[in-house]
Amino acid sequence: MLQRQNTDKRHSMMAVTLDELVPQDHLVRKIDAAIDFSFIYDLVKDLYSEDKGRPSIDPVVLIKIPLIQYLFGIRSMRQTIKEMETNVAYRWFLGFDFHDPIPHFSTFGKNYERRFKNSNRFEQIFSHILSQAIEHGFVNTEYMDADSTHVKANANKRKYKKERIRVEAKTYQSQLEKEINEDRVAHGKKPLPPESSPEVREVKVSTTDPESGLFVKNERERVFAYSFHTMCEDNGFILHTVVKASNVHDSQVLHELFYRVKENVGKPSALALDAGYKTPAVAKLLIDEEVRPVLPYTRPMARIL
């Protein structure tokens, strides 16, 4: 029997709470139960005036908005705000009711620029939430992996200037030179003299975003970009991230990333890396730290006679 849906129900009124409409197994409920966000108020209270100015957006809401964006894979902040206007689960997570206006999509960016920029508040918030995850047993630090991804900078690739810069010594360079000289002395040879003239190379520096680096995506396309180096644990939790210009090689960043993770959460028993990190210096670092390096096999580049 053909049945027509009665669309008049769209205008019916009923008494219902927002909590009733959010499924019990929804991800936002699990996050809300596991993480106490109230610590954010103490971290940021010195950035707000106690008795002057207009009432601010709740700082916890400011942190939860980008958290929703990344957890649910929403492409932009503008789209995130549109989703929050109609998604009752997101409203529940923010502590809003049906009628509370959602902040404008530029609110987070303006607050960052005017209040949080040049401070380490976001890093402190990240570390605190990570420590809560560790306390709840969600984080397994026995096995870790590290990788990098490139993010295009908002800079025209044709607007640049050429500069000659001094090549910075690698983090392990001094240790390597020390061990070489110790070996030479042990074999009755003189230590190598320190390098008198530093190595210089020419690079293209963006006039729009000088902190970015020129990245070659393929044989023809070149863009100014950043490289995000991230270390995760076995369950996918991010432990730390280091951002560098995209023209800095992966292997040169791992030392800084590894020691930061070691200081914050401890070192793993094994660390998985891709071919971009496969250098003798990286292997030596992990072996000296008693961490098993898990690296892919690469074919020898030299000719075998």
Summary of the structure (lengths in Angstrom):
residues: 305
radius of gyration: 25.8
end to end distance: 82.5
largest distance: 100.4
contacts: 711
relative contact order: 0.10
helix: 40%
strand: 18%
